Amino acid sequence: MLFSDFTNIYLPKIKNQVLPGLNAHVLMAPEGRRPSLTPEYYTAQNPRASAVMMLVYPRQEEATLVLTQRHTYEGVHSAQVSFPGGKAEAIDATLTHTALRETFEEVGIKPEEITIVQGFTPLYIPPSNFLVSPFLGVMEYEPEFIPAEAEVAEIIELPLSLLVDDSIVQSVSMETSYAPLSKVPAFNVHGKIVWGATAMMLSELKEVLKKVL
């Protein structure tokens, strides 16, 4: 998908779409995760606020998303693939500011380089008790990422044309907080397995894109 087509043709249509929300999230949700996806469930948990950036930019003229792989560490999200983002801090006036600040801290893209298009459906993450608000943002030129060494092990770039390709959806065996070993839906992005919350947020973006293509 050409970046010029994404910005000039598809982006105006995306802004007019009704977000699929839960219907898209469940497509990539581990089976044990589904009961926690409704506001009726997670509101009672008093979750902490966080935000992530779904940043689209041109890479050799192709519309592309950036993902990051975390380092391996003792924690529930060790080595997982995610969007740039993190928890809201007192210095953040809004969750949009959270997503912009975290994107700069993690991959080195300044807030003024990003145009926020819109927010997508918040997603609850039970293991860490975060309610994550995704924001779709656009950068008009090819970025030069500066990954934060302490947080980012690897930058992963996902062309939107690959995201909407159903062939990258797989069922993989993973250890989750719901079961010691279970089959979960995932995206295989150039050999990197993207599952859990990030896959569910990608699923909503994918379903929106499919409606406007």
trRosetta pair geometry for C-beta under 8 A, 3 or more apart (Angstrom, degrees):
i j d omega theta_ij theta_ji phi_ij phi_ji
1 5 6.1 -121 -175 76 77 120
1 6 5.7 81 144 -60 115 102
1 10 7.8 -8 -171 -7 131 153
1 62 6.6 91 67 -157 54 75
1 63 4.7 -41 100 36 103 115
1 159 7.1 155 34 170 85 93
1 160 4.7 -50 47 80 136 108
1 161 4.5 176 -9 -60 82 89
1 164 8.0 74 -36 18 132 128
2 5 4.3 89 67 5 95 103
2 6 6.9 -157 96 -9 50 83
2 61 5.8 -28 -139 155 82 94
2 62 6.7 -77 -109 -107 35 44
2 63 6.8 61 118 -20 19 92
3 6 5.4 -51 -149 33 37 116
3 7 6.3 25 158 -11 69 106
3 56 7.7 162 -131 155 92 97
3 57 7.3 -13 -123 158 136 29
3 58 3.7 -71 -25 -90 165 94
3 61 5.9 -137 15 -173 101 44
3 62 6.4 86 -37 129 87 11
3 63 4.4 143 -95 -73 61 70
3 64 7.7 -42 -79 3 107 74
4 7 6.2 -59 -144 42 28 101
4 8 5.7 1 168 3 67 120
4 61 7.4 -24 -7 -162 97 90
5 8 6.4 -67 -126 51 23 93
5 9 4.9 -24 -168 27 66 123
5 10 6.5 52 140 -9 75 104
5 63 7.5 -99 65 -26 82 126
6 9 7.3 -32 -75 51 8 82
6 10 5.1 -44 -139 48 45 120
6 11 6.1 67 152 -41 63 96
6 56 6.5 -132 148 161 149 140
6 63 3.9 90 -29 -85 152 149
6 160 6.6 109 -96 34 134 159
7 10 7.8 15 -15 51 13 80
7 11 5.2 1 -140 -4 35 139
7 63 8.0 177 -28 -96 77 117
7 138 6.6 112 -102 -160 103 149
7 140 7.8 56 -97 -115 159 77
8 11 7.4 61 -2 29 13 105
8 12 7.9 -13 171 -7 28 109
9 12 7.4 -92 174 31 17 99
9 13 7.3 -5 148 -3 57 116
10 13 5.6 -67 -157 43 41 111
10 14 6.0 47 150 -29 76 103
10 209 7.0 21 -175 -136 138 74
10 212 4.9 114 -146 123 84 129
10 213 7.0 4 -108 -81 123 59
11 14 5.4 -47 -143 29 35 116
11 15 6.7 40 157 -23 63 100
11 117 6.6 -113 -157 -129 107 136
11 138 7.2 3 -114 -66 144 149
12 15 5.9 -51 -155 28 34 114
12 16 7.1 21 152 -10 62 108
13 16 5.9 -66 -157 40 38 106
13 17 6.8 52 147 -42 68 99
13 211 7.8 -162 145 108 115 88
13 212 3.9 140 109 -134 133 123
14 17 5.6 -45 -155 8 38 119
14 117 7.1 12 101 160 127 139
14 118 7.7 -168 129 29 100 129
14 136 7.5 -104 145 121 142 169
14 208 5.7 65 -135 156 91 119
14 209 7.5 -6 -94 -85 112 55
14 212 5.8 -71 -63 -26 67 160
15 117 6.8 -122 -81 177 95 97
15 118 6.3 151 -117 -32 73 138
17 208 5.3 135 104 -144 162 96
17 211 5.9 117 -121 86 131 142
17 212 6.8 -89 -59 -52 129 111
19 24 7.9 -86 172 11 75 134
19 120 6.2 156 -132 -148 140 67
19 121 5.3 169 142 -44 139 101
19 204 6.5 19 -168 -172 98 118
19 208 6.8 -29 -120 -80 64 121
20 23 4.6 -92 174 68 97 105
20 24 4.0 97 95 -30 121 108
20 121 7.9 -94 77 -16 49 142
20 204 6.0 -167 61 -135 95 78
20 207 4.9 -40 18 110 151 144
20 208 7.0 -148 1 -60 102 76
21 24 6.5 128 64 26 17 95
21 25 6.8 -35 157 -8 45 109
21 121 4.1 142 -115 -97 75 158
21 204 6.8 40 -83 -118 19 125
22 25 5.4 -55 -138 37 35 114
22 26 6.2 34 166 -24 69 103
22 37 5.7 124 -130 137 96 122
22 38 7.0 27 -108 -89 142 67
22 121 7.4 -131 -37 164 53 157
23 26 6.5 -50 -147 28 23 107
23 27 7.7 35 149 -30 52 99
23 207 7.7 165 104 -177 94 171
24 27 5.9 -45 -165 13 41 117
24 28 8.0 -1 156 11 65 98
24 121 7.8 142 53 31 114 139
24 200 7.6 120 120 -174 78 67
24 203 4.7 166 164 125 88 94
24 204 4.0 120 102 -94 145 62
24 206 7.4 161 -159 60 119 84
24 207 4.3 -128 -108 11 120 146
24 208 7.9 -18 -86 -29 160 78
25 28 7.0 -87 -169 50 37 83
25 29 5.8 48 146 -51 76 116
25 37 5.6 162 111 -149 139 138
25 121 7.1 -105 -43 93 119 133
25 123 6.3 168 -118 -112 135 112
25 200 4.3 35 -145 -171 76 111
25 201 7.8 16 -105 -66 87 40
25 203 6.3 142 -100 75 28 127
25 204 6.4 1 -59 -54 70 104
26 29 4.9 -52 -133 18 40 126
26 34 5.7 51 -126 -121 98 106
26 37 6.7 -146 -73 40 84 172
27 185 7.1 -104 143 106 57 166
27 200 7.9 144 58 -125 70 66
27 203 4.9 174 68 -164 110 140
27 207 7.5 140 12 -58 152 124
28 169 7.8 -114 -99 -133 98 110
28 185 4.8 -127 -136 99 55 121
28 186 7.5 101 -158 -88 100 27
28 187 7.6 -13 -131 -32 137 89
28 195 7.5 -158 172 -143 100 57
28 199 4.1 -143 160 136 135 102
28 200 4.9 -163 79 -84 105 54
28 202 7.1 9 21 67 173 91
28 203 4.2 -163 1 -51 124 138
29 33 4.6 -136 -178 83 98 119
29 34 5.2 116 118 -77 140 75
29 37 6.5 -54 -110 -60 157 138
29 185 7.4 27 38 40 25 115
29 200 5.6 47 -74 -93 78 120
30 33 4.4 91 63 -7 83 114
30 34 7.9 -139 88 -29 49 75
30 174 7.8 -100 -94 66 130 121
30 176 5.6 125 -156 -104 173 169
30 178 6.2 166 122 36 132 141
30 182 6.6 89 -159 100 115 127
30 184 4.3 -36 -94 -118 94 108
30 185 7.5 -159 -75 24 49 72
30 195 7.5 61 -52 170 100 112
30 196 7.1 -6 -16 -95 112 60
31 34 6.5 -37 -166 -6 36 113
31 178 7.8 -168 76 121 68 151
31 182 7.2 -113 34 164 106 139
31 184 7.9 -132 -1 -104 72 69
32 35 7.9 -44 -180 18 45 98
32 176 6.9 157 54 105 127 138
32 178 3.1 152 98 177 150 151
32 179 6.1 163 -20 -21 149 100
32 182 7.3 86 -5 70 117 173
33 36 6.0 -73 -172 41 56 108
33 37 6.9 66 140 -48 82 100
33 126 7.5 -159 -133 8 78 123
33 176 7.8 -89 -52 177 104 146
33 178 6.5 -115 -54 -37 66 149
33 196 7.8 167 -87 -134 158 63
34 37 5.8 -44 -157 1 43 120
35 38 7.6 -52 -178 13 42 102
35 41 6.3 135 147 -92 71 155
36 41 5.2 -147 -137 125 43 147
36 42 6.3 76 180 -65 78 96
36 124 5.8 -126 149 96 96 123
36 126 5.0 -47 -163 -56 166 122
37 41 7.3 58 44 43 27 135
37 42 7.9 -14 -150 -24 11 120
37 123 7.4 -30 -136 -144 84 75
37 124 6.6 -178 -120 42 37 103
38 41 4.9 94 66 4 82 100
38 42 7.3 170 84 3 43 87
39 42 6.3 -70 -134 49 34 90
39 43 5.3 40 173 -32 75 111
40 43 6.7 -41 -128 24 16 111
40 44 7.7 14 162 -14 46 107
41 44 6.8 -80 -180 30 28 105
41 45 7.4 16 143 -18 66 111
41 124 7.3 -160 93 62 102 164
42 45 5.2 -52 -156 28 53 118
42 47 5.6 -6 173 -24 103 130
42 124 3.7 -129 -100 -98 157 158
42 126 7.9 -121 -104 -80 101 75
42 131 6.3 129 147 -89 136 106
43 46 7.9 37 170 -66 41 41
45 124 7.4 105 49 -159 140 133
45 126 7.7 -114 -127 -121 168 71
45 129 5.9 -145 153 -138 120 98
46 129 7.9 12 85 180 62 120
47 124 6.0 -142 -62 -131 163 96
47 125 8.0 121 -149 46 134 65
47 129 5.1 -160 -124 172 75 70
47 130 5.8 106 180 -156 110 11
47 131 4.0 114 99 -28 136 94
48 87 6.0 -12 140 -137 122 115
48 88 7.5 -162 166 36 83 92
48 128 8.0 -74 47 139 116 86
48 129 6.0 76 9 114 91 87
48 130 5.3 -44 72 -107 88 66
48 131 7.2 178 76 18 35 75
49 87 7.1 105 89 -159 54 69
49 88 4.2 -1 98 8 104 134
49 95 6.3 -108 170 -94 120 111
49 98 7.5 -158 131 -45 101 169
49 130 7.5 67 -170 -157 5 77
49 131 6.0 -31 -106 65 52 94
49 133 7.2 -2 -164 -5 89 112
50 85 6.4 98 160 151 99 107
50 86 6.0 -97 -150 150 109 26
50 87 4.5 -59 -95 -101 98 47
50 88 6.0 -142 -93 -19 38 74
50 95 8.0 86 134 -141 16 105
50 98 6.9 -160 -159 154 42 144
50 130 4.6 -2 9 -170 127 125
50 131 7.0 156 29 74 76 43
50 132 5.0 -30 82 -104 99 70
50 133 7.2 175 92 20 46 72
51 85 5.5 -132 107 -151 47 114
51 86 7.7 -10 56 57 59 37
51 88 6.6 69 -4 -69 99 88
51 95 4.3 147 -66 -179 136 91
51 96 7.2 -137 -174 -77 163 19
51 98 4.0 114 34 91 123 116
51 99 4.0 -88 132 -57 117 87
51 102 7.0 167 81 18 83 136
51 132 6.7 145 -100 -162 25 63
51 133 4.6 -27 -107 67 84 91
51 134 7.4 157 -161 -88 65 22
51 135 6.4 21 -177 -10 111 109
52 82 7.0 -114 -125 166 141 96
52 83 3.8 93 171 87 124 123
52 84 6.5 142 -156 82 77 43
52 85 2.9 -89 -102 -30 65 158
52 86 7.9 97 -85 -18 71 36
52 99 6.1 35 117 -121 7 99
52 102 7.4 -74 -112 91 47 141
52 132 5.9 15 -6 -176 107 115
52 133 7.6 172 23 82 65 44
52 134 5.2 -24 68 -108 94 70
52 135 7.3 -180 86 23 45 72
52 201 7.1 19 72 -175 137 174
53 83 5.9 -172 62 163 48 114
53 84 5.0 -18 47 74 105 98
53 85 5.9 171 3 -67 68 94
53 99 4.4 130 -64 177 85 103
53 100 7.1 103 -78 -77 132 39
53 102 7.1 180 -9 79 107 98
53 103 4.4 3 15 -72 154 127
53 114 7.3 -37 -154 -156 138 159
53 134 7.8 150 -97 -157 11 65
53 135 5.7 -29 -111 68 59 93
53 137 5.3 -24 -160 17 102 128
54 65 6.3 -33 -170 -138 75 117
54 83 5.9 -57 -78 -124 59 144
54 120 7.1 34 5 -3 141 136
54 134 5.5 42 -23 179 112 110
54 135 6.7 -169 24 87 81 39
54 136 4.9 -32 74 -102 112 59
54 137 6.8 147 72 21 54 70
54 201 7.0 -153 -71 148 122 116
54 205 6.0 -173 -166 -78 156 146
55 65 6.7 128 73 -147 54 61
55 66 5.2 -9 68 31 110 106
55 83 7.9 141 4 -158 82 101
55 84 7.0 9 -4 33 123 120
55 103 6.5 113 -50 -139 137 139
55 109 7.0 108 -143 65 163 166
55 114 6.5 -71 -121 -121 109 122
55 137 4.9 -22 -105 74 70 102
55 138 7.6 157 -157 -91 60 19
55 139 6.2 24 -176 -9 105 110
56 63 5.6 -1 -172 -171 111 94
56 64 6.9 144 -151 69 60 36
56 65 5.9 -33 -92 -85 66 69
56 136 7.1 7 -4 -170 111 87
56 137 7.2 175 23 89 71 48
56 138 5.3 -25 69 -107 94 70
56 139 7.4 -179 87 25 44 71
56 160 6.9 20 -128 -55 116 124
57 63 7.8 144 71 -147 20 52
57 64 5.9 -41 68 65 68 89
57 66 7.3 18 22 -28 115 105
57 138 7.1 145 -78 -164 58 53
57 139 4.0 -11 -96 65 110 103
57 140 7.6 -44 -134 11 79 9
57 141 7.3 -16 -164 82 105 25
57 142 6.6 121 150 -116 114 35
57 143 5.4 18 147 -15 171 103
58 61 5.7 -8 -165 -114 115 22
58 62 6.8 125 -154 57 63 34
58 63 6.8 -41 -96 -88 57 44
58 64 7.0 90 -152 16 15 99
58 140 7.7 5 3 171 108 33
58 141 6.7 -43 45 -142 108 25
58 142 5.7 -73 88 -68 82 73
59 62 5.5 -37 68 63 75 89
59 64 4.1 10 10 -2 116 154
59 142 6.1 102 -103 -122 52 99
59 157 6.0 58 -41 -178 171 145
59 159 7.4 -114 58 -87 117 85
60 142 8.0 62 -35 -94 43 132
62 159 5.0 -29 151 -127 131 113
62 160 7.7 -171 166 28 86 81
62 161 6.9 -74 -159 4 114 118
63 159 6.9 97 80 -158 57 68
63 160 4.5 -16 102 12 107 126
63 161 7.6 118 59 -25 90 81
64 157 5.2 1 179 -176 127 103
64 158 6.6 143 -163 74 71 40
64 159 5.2 -43 -101 -96 79 54
64 160 6.9 -128 -86 -18 26 77
65 157 7.2 152 76 -159 47 53
65 158 4.4 -23 62 67 99 99
65 159 7.8 -176 17 -83 75 6
65 160 6.6 102 -23 -69 98 75
65 163 6.9 57 9 -54 133 138
66 83 7.8 95 95 -140 71 67
66 84 6.8 13 106 -15 113 111
66 107 6.3 82 149 -143 148 171
66 143 7.5 -37 -57 54 142 146
66 145 7.0 154 -136 -86 142 135
66 155 6.5 -39 -155 -162 100 97
66 156 7.4 127 -165 74 52 54
66 157 6.1 -28 -103 -104 60 68
66 158 7.7 -178 -81 22 13 83
67 81 5.3 27 158 178 127 102
67 82 6.7 158 -163 81 85 21
67 83 6.3 -64 -117 -87 67 48
67 155 7.7 131 77 -168 50 50
67 156 4.2 -31 74 73 98 105
67 157 7.5 -174 26 -80 78 21
67 158 5.9 49 -8 -13 115 117
67 189 7.1 72 36 94 150 165
67 192 7.8 169 97 113 136 147
67 194 6.9 -58 -157 -101 163 132
67 198 7.1 84 -137 -172 118 139
68 81 7.1 167 86 -152 35 60
68 82 6.0 -28 64 67 83 73
68 83 7.4 70 19 -172 88 12
68 84 5.9 83 -9 -71 127 69
68 106 6.2 -90 -42 161 167 124
68 107 6.6 -140 -70 -67 125 111
68 147 7.0 148 -128 -128 116 112
68 151 7.6 21 151 128 147 92
68 152 4.7 -74 -161 -126 126 105
68 153 7.8 123 172 40 83 62
68 154 7.1 153 -160 80 57 49
68 155 6.2 -34 -105 -107 71 51
68 156 6.8 179 -90 19 18 87
69 79 6.8 -2 178 -168 96 54
69 80 7.3 -161 -145 106 63 26
69 81 5.1 -33 -94 -95 75 72
69 82 7.9 128 -103 18 29 68
69 152 7.2 92 62 -162 51 66
69 153 4.9 -63 100 65 93 102
69 154 4.3 8 42 52 117 96
69 156 6.1 81 -30 -25 96 117
69 192 6.7 -115 -74 -144 126 133
70 73 7.4 -79 149 14 111 105
70 77 6.1 69 24 131 166 94
70 78 6.6 -137 104 -152 122 28
70 79 5.9 -117 79 -79 85 12
70 80 5.6 21 25 51 117 63
70 81 7.8 -150 3 -80 76 25
70 82 6.6 33 -34 13 104 114
70 151 6.9 -56 -127 177 78 62
70 152 7.2 -70 -105 -111 42 39
70 153 6.2 53 138 1 17 106
71 78 7.7 -54 105 -150 53 71
71 79 7.1 -50 138 -79 21 60
71 150 7.9 -80 -5 171 141 35
71 151 7.3 -138 -1 -164 103 19
71 152 7.7 81 -34 114 84 3
71 153 4.6 140 -80 -59 59 108
72 78 5.3 50 -147 180 51 106
72 79 4.6 15 -87 -60 74 106
72 153 7.7 51 -12 -70 66 153
73 78 5.0 -155 53 -111 57 99
74 78 7.0 12 -86 -71 7 135
75 78 5.2 137 62 -51 74 88
76 127 4.2 177 -176 147 157 137
76 128 5.9 -161 63 -55 138 92
76 177 6.5 8 -145 -66 117 123
77 80 4.8 -81 -173 25 73 130
77 82 7.2 14 -175 -46 126 138
77 127 7.8 160 -50 93 80 133
77 128 7.1 -9 -33 -44 115 137
79 153 7.5 -9 -122 16 62 154
80 195 7.9 -100 -142 57 102 76
80 196 6.7 -35 -148 43 137 142
80 198 7.2 161 158 0 109 131
81 156 6.2 -19 -140 27 120 153
81 189 7.4 168 173 44 168 129
81 192 5.6 100 -70 158 146 119
81 193 7.2 174 5 86 126 44
81 194 4.6 -76 79 -102 133 82
81 198 5.9 -135 103 84 77 164
82 85 7.1 -110 148 42 113 97
82 197 7.6 18 -119 81 97 103
82 198 4.9 -141 -116 -73 53 132
83 134 6.9 85 39 -124 166 99
83 198 6.2 167 -16 -125 80 100
83 201 6.9 -67 -16 93 132 149
84 99 7.8 98 105 -167 88 69
84 102 5.8 161 156 123 84 91
84 103 4.3 91 119 -109 139 65
84 106 4.4 179 -138 71 99 136
84 107 5.2 -84 -87 -3 141 117
85 98 7.4 51 -154 134 82 94
85 99 5.8 -24 -112 -122 96 70
85 102 4.8 77 -135 107 29 148
85 103 7.2 7 -70 -60 56 73
85 106 7.6 -42 -4 0 26 152
85 132 7.1 80 132 -151 147 109
85 134 8.0 -76 -73 -108 160 62
86 98 7.2 -135 73 176 65 97
86 102 4.3 175 22 -121 94 135
86 105 7.7 -45 15 70 138 134
86 106 7.6 155 -25 -48 115 125
87 98 7.5 -92 132 -157 25 129
87 130 6.7 -113 -95 -119 89 123
88 92 5.2 -115 -157 59 81 143
88 95 6.1 -63 -88 -104 122 73
88 98 4.6 -65 -102 -91 72 144
89 92 5.3 106 58 -8 68 102
89 98 7.1 148 17 -112 72 92
89 101 7.6 -88 32 97 118 156
91 101 7.6 119 97 -104 111 164
92 95 7.1 60 150 -93 133 28
92 97 4.3 168 -152 95 82 111
92 98 4.4 31 -142 -66 159 77
92 101 6.3 -116 -91 7 103 142
93 97 5.1 92 42 -10 76 154
94 97 5.0 110 55 3 68 98
94 98 7.4 -116 108 -4 47 86
95 98 4.9 -39 -151 27 47 121
95 99 6.6 48 152 -19 69 97
95 119 7.7 58 92 -108 122 130
95 133 4.7 32 157 63 150 145
95 135 7.5 166 123 -45 93 121
96 99 5.9 -53 -153 35 33 109
96 100 6.4 29 151 -14 66 108
96 116 5.6 -7 -149 -101 119 165
96 119 7.6 -98 -77 -70 91 103
96 135 6.0 109 -117 -97 71 159
97 100 5.7 -56 -144 41 33 110
97 101 5.9 34 158 -20 68 108
97 111 7.9 1 -135 -122 61 144
98 101 6.0 -58 -145 37 25 108
98 102 6.1 18 161 -13 64 112
98 133 8.0 88 67 59 129 110
99 102 6.1 -59 -142 41 25 107
99 103 6.2 29 157 -24 62 109
99 116 7.9 104 81 -105 132 116
99 133 7.5 -98 -52 94 119 91
99 134 8.0 99 -107 -153 138 33
99 135 4.6 170 63 29 177 128
99 137 7.4 171 133 -31 126 131
100 103 5.8 -55 -148 33 28 113
100 104 6.7 26 155 -16 62 104
100 111 4.0 54 173 -115 125 101
100 114 6.2 -167 -119 63 94 135
100 116 7.7 -72 -63 -61 110 114
100 137 7.8 132 -88 -91 80 157
101 104 5.9 -59 -157 36 31 109
101 105 6.3 25 152 -16 67 110
101 111 7.1 -4 -67 -67 49 119
102 105 5.5 -55 -142 40 34 111
102 106 5.8 19 163 -10 69 114
103 106 6.3 -62 -135 44 24 100
103 107 6.0 -40 -174 42 63 102
103 109 5.4 -44 144 63 104 104
103 111 7.7 121 66 -85 111 63
103 114 6.9 43 95 -36 156 159
103 137 7.7 -56 -65 48 169 156
104 107 7.7 -84 -120 59 12 61
104 108 6.6 32 -160 -135 51 16
104 109 6.0 -110 -92 73 57 48
104 110 5.7 52 -110 -109 115 35
104 111 6.1 -49 -46 -39 128 74
105 148 6.0 9 152 -56 66 144
105 151 7.7 50 131 22 94 155
106 147 7.0 -17 162 -144 60 62
106 148 5.1 -81 -131 10 39 118
106 151 5.5 -86 -123 97 87 138
106 152 5.7 112 -174 -48 85 122
107 143 7.8 38 141 146 115 144
107 145 4.7 -50 -175 -147 95 101
107 146 6.8 117 169 57 39 50
107 147 5.8 -12 -115 -94 60 60
107 148 7.5 -76 -56 -8 33 82
107 152 6.8 99 -80 -68 72 165
107 155 6.8 99 -127 -105 112 112
108 144 7.5 -60 106 103 128 69
108 145 5.8 128 48 -166 111 45
108 146 2.9 90 -62 46 162 95
108 147 7.1 -79 -9 -46 110 24
108 148 7.8 167 -45 -47 83 72
109 113 5.5 -115 -178 73 87 132
109 114 6.4 79 139 -47 119 112
109 139 6.7 -79 -159 -85 137 148
109 143 5.6 -35 -94 -140 115 136
109 145 7.2 -36 -45 -108 93 66
110 113 4.8 96 65 -5 81 107
110 114 7.8 -170 94 -4 49 89
111 114 6.1 -74 -158 38 38 104
113 139 5.5 20 146 -127 93 106
113 143 7.6 105 145 -106 143 100
114 137 4.4 8 -176 173 114 133
114 138 7.1 137 -157 65 65 35
114 139 5.6 -45 -98 -74 66 86
115 137 6.4 154 76 -160 41 76
115 138 5.0 -23 62 61 97 90
115 139 7.7 164 16 -79 76 37
115 140 7.7 52 1 -39 118 95
116 135 5.6 -36 -141 173 104 125
116 136 7.5 108 -163 81 59 53
116 137 5.2 -41 -100 -100 51 89
117 135 7.8 150 48 173 70 76
117 136 4.3 -45 56 100 117 102
117 137 6.4 -172 1 -98 84 28
117 138 5.9 74 -48 -15 110 104
118 135 7.4 -164 104 -150 28 69
118 136 5.7 10 55 44 67 108
119 133 6.0 -29 -152 177 119 104
119 134 7.0 129 -163 84 65 53
119 135 5.3 -43 -102 -101 63 74
119 136 7.7 -177 -100 12 13 77
120 133 7.8 152 62 -176 63 58
120 134 4.2 -21 53 81 112 106
120 135 7.1 -168 8 -89 81 23
120 136 6.3 88 -37 -31 105 96
120 201 6.7 110 99 -154 142 89
120 204 5.6 130 -177 111 129 138
120 205 6.9 -55 -100 -66 157 81
121 134 7.5 12 56 38 44 104
121 204 5.9 -153 30 -125 109 161
122 131 5.3 21 172 170 125 96
122 132 6.4 160 -157 80 71 42
122 133 4.8 -33 -97 -91 91 69
122 134 7.7 174 -99 9 39 70
123 131 7.4 164 79 -159 31 56
123 132 5.1 -22 62 61 84 98
123 134 7.2 30 5 -18 109 105
123 197 5.6 145 121 -150 134 95
123 200 5.8 139 -136 102 149 126
123 201 6.0 -112 -6 -69 150 92
124 130 7.5 167 -151 91 49 46
124 131 5.3 -25 -97 -104 71 73
124 132 7.6 173 -89 16 19 76
125 128 5.2 3 112 48 116 95
125 129 7.3 -75 87 -12 73 8
125 130 4.7 4 48 57 112 88
125 131 7.7 -168 16 -82 74 26
125 132 6.1 50 -18 -16 113 114
125 196 8.0 51 -126 168 102 108
125 197 5.1 -25 -92 -72 108 144
126 129 6.9 15 -158 -75 33 54
126 177 6.8 -160 93 92 107 144
127 177 4.6 -171 -82 -49 113 161
132 197 6.4 80 30 178 150 136
132 201 7.5 -70 110 -68 126 135
134 201 4.8 138 -60 -152 152 128
134 204 7.7 150 57 65 148 133
134 205 8.0 -102 138 -50 149 109
136 205 7.2 143 -91 -111 114 111
139 143 5.8 31 118 -58 159 108
145 155 5.2 109 99 -100 162 156
147 151 7.8 -141 176 75 83 81
147 152 3.8 -117 -169 89 110 136
147 154 7.8 -41 -119 -133 169 8
147 155 5.7 -138 -64 -50 127 100
148 151 4.4 25 91 35 116 104
148 152 5.3 102 55 8 68 102
149 152 7.3 -63 -94 54 15 75
152 155 6.8 32 168 -63 129 69
156 189 6.1 84 168 115 128 130
156 190 7.1 -174 -153 51 100 121
156 192 5.5 -72 -121 39 147 167
158 162 6.1 -124 -170 74 73 119
158 163 5.9 75 153 -62 114 99
158 189 5.2 -49 -100 -143 106 135
159 162 4.6 90 68 3 89 102
159 163 7.2 -149 99 -10 48 83
160 163 5.2 -45 -148 28 44 119
160 164 6.7 30 160 -10 70 102
160 209 6.5 -165 -176 -131 112 155
161 164 6.6 -61 -151 40 29 100
161 165 6.9 39 147 -34 60 107
162 165 5.3 -50 -153 20 40 121
162 168 6.2 61 171 -32 87 152
162 189 7.1 103 129 -127 133 80
163 168 7.7 -75 -117 56 25 143
163 187 7.5 -10 -129 -142 64 148
163 202 6.5 -133 -146 -173 114 106
163 205 7.0 -35 164 105 148 108
163 206 5.3 -142 152 -95 99 96
163 209 7.0 76 99 39 118 159
164 206 5.7 163 -94 -149 62 86
164 209 5.4 -114 -77 106 122 128
164 210 5.8 158 -140 -74 112 83
164 213 6.8 91 -162 -34 166 157
165 168 5.5 75 90 -5 96 102
166 169 5.6 -43 -168 16 59 117
168 187 5.2 30 131 -159 107 77
168 188 5.0 -143 -165 56 76 74
168 189 6.6 56 -175 -75 137 54
169 185 6.4 -9 -170 -169 98 100
169 186 7.4 153 -152 81 53 36
169 187 6.2 -36 -94 -97 57 61
169 188 7.8 -163 -76 9 9 82
170 185 7.5 152 83 -153 36 53
170 186 5.5 -29 67 68 83 86
170 187 7.6 120 20 -124 81 14
170 188 5.2 43 0 -28 128 114
170 193 7.8 -79 64 -124 122 95
171 183 4.9 16 173 -177 107 110
171 184 7.1 161 -153 74 64 24
171 185 6.0 -39 -97 -94 67 54
171 186 7.4 128 -115 20 20 83
172 183 7.0 152 75 -147 22 62
172 184 6.2 -33 65 61 74 76
172 186 4.9 -22 16 21 119 136
172 193 5.8 -40 24 -144 175 138
172 195 6.8 -115 55 -65 120 140
173 181 5.8 14 -178 -177 104 95
173 182 7.1 173 -143 89 65 17
173 183 5.9 -40 -88 -89 61 59
173 184 7.8 113 -123 15 17 78
174 181 7.4 174 87 -143 22 56
174 182 6.8 -34 62 64 67 65
174 183 8.0 96 19 -130 76 18
174 184 5.0 -38 31 21 121 125
174 186 7.6 115 -34 -53 134 135
174 193 7.9 -177 -79 138 120 142
174 195 6.1 -155 -38 83 164 164
175 179 7.9 -135 -147 97 48 60
175 180 6.0 -34 -130 -180 90 43
175 181 5.7 -35 -86 -85 68 62
176 179 5.7 34 57 44 98 69
176 182 6.0 -50 19 41 116 112
176 184 6.6 113 -52 -57 134 140
176 196 7.7 167 -120 -88 108 104
178 182 7.0 -43 88 19 98 151
179 182 4.0 67 79 -33 137 125
184 195 5.2 76 117 -163 126 137
184 196 7.5 12 164 -56 149 62
185 195 7.1 155 92 -130 46 93
185 199 6.7 172 107 150 85 146
186 193 5.0 6 163 -169 147 89
186 194 6.0 150 -169 71 86 46
186 195 3.8 -47 -101 -77 102 98
186 199 5.8 -99 -127 -94 51 151
187 193 7.6 147 77 -157 48 44
187 194 4.3 -16 60 60 98 108
187 195 7.6 -176 23 -68 63 54
187 199 5.6 176 -1 -120 96 97
187 202 6.2 -57 -17 103 149 155
188 191 6.8 17 -178 -89 92 16
188 192 7.4 144 -161 67 48 41
188 193 6.2 -20 -103 -98 66 63
188 194 7.8 -166 -76 20 19 80
189 192 4.8 -33 71 64 87 96
189 193 8.0 171 25 -83 76 14
189 194 5.6 35 0 -13 118 121
194 198 5.4 -94 -172 105 99 118
194 199 5.2 147 129 -74 83 87
194 202 6.7 49 132 0 136 155
195 198 7.4 59 70 59 20 91
195 199 4.8 -13 -135 -18 27 141
196 199 5.9 106 48 20 36 102
196 200 7.1 -68 139 -6 33 100
197 200 5.6 -58 -149 36 33 112
197 201 6.4 29 156 -15 68 104
198 201 5.9 -54 -148 38 32 108
198 202 6.2 34 152 -18 65 107
199 202 5.5 -54 -145 40 32 114
199 203 6.3 43 151 -31 64 102
200 203 5.4 -45 -150 25 32 119
200 204 7.2 33 152 -18 60 95
201 204 5.9 -48 -157 29 38 108
201 205 6.8 33 148 -11 65 103
202 205 5.6 -57 -151 41 38 110
202 206 6.0 43 150 -25 70 107
203 206 5.4 -51 -144 36 31 116
203 207 6.3 30 157 -19 65 104
204 207 5.9 -53 -146 36 31 108
204 208 6.5 31 154 -17 63 106
205 208 5.8 -57 -150 38 32 111
205 209 6.3 33 153 -20 66 107
206 209 5.7 -57 -149 36 30 111
206 210 6.3 32 154 -23 65 106
207 210 5.6 -49 -146 32 33 114
207 211 6.9 35 154 -22 61 102
208 211 5.9 -56 -158 29 33 112
208 212 6.9 9 155 -4 65 109
209 212 6.2 -74 -152 44 33 97
209 213 6.1 39 157 -36 73 108
210 213 6.0 -46 -137 20 30 114
